[in-house]
Amino acid sequence: MKTFLYLVSALFVIGLAFWAYRENYETQSAIARSEQLQDDIAQARARLNMLRAEWAYLNRPDRLRELAEINFPDLQLQPLDPSQFGKVTQIRFPPAPMPEVVFNNPVDVSSLGPAPDQAGAEDTE
């Protein structure tokens, strides 16, 4: 019986060693993937910052004005003027939707109290 117990214990320890070995390699692989993702994110952020700087450089007002003047015969671009914009009051918005009236579901108003003109009359008396 002792031999069987020693054999089972040895197999259990070997199984645990195999499990720990496999977990160690999976952990190292996950750490490597995480570091690679962090590097990719850092490169993407650096590229995004570079693209933002380039966009700001290309959208300088003096440069755009010069390009509009150079290409005026082809594009006929005019400078923006405040009179070209409309006012909010000139916009026709769609009418607000009417609430649906349901006749099968009456509302009980008896528990709401007296009418507003009656409430004022009671306070003055």
Order of alpha helices (4+ residues) and beta strands (2+ residues): alpha-alpha-alpha-alpha
